[in-house]
Amino acid sequence: MATNLAIDDSLLKKALRIGGKKTKKDTVNEALKEFIVRREQKKVLELFGTVEYFEDYEPKQNRKK
C-alpha cells in the first residue's frame, strides 16, 4: 500500500543510523514492527497480578501414565 507520510527528518536519520537498515522503507517497517511488539508486551505485563492461581496445585498429579 503506497502511503505518503510527513516524517521528522532528524528522527528518520537517527533511526537509519541506529537500525542499520539500508532504506527508509525498511527502517519504518522495522520501527512499526517494534512498536507493535512493545505494545503487545505491555498488554501482557498488565495481566501480572490479575491471574488467579492455586499454590497447592500439582501438575504432575494430573499427568496420564
Secondary structure, DSSP 8 states (H G I E B T S, - for coil): --------HHHHHHHHHHH--SSHHHHHHHHHHHHHHHHHHHHHHHHTTTS---TT--GGGG---
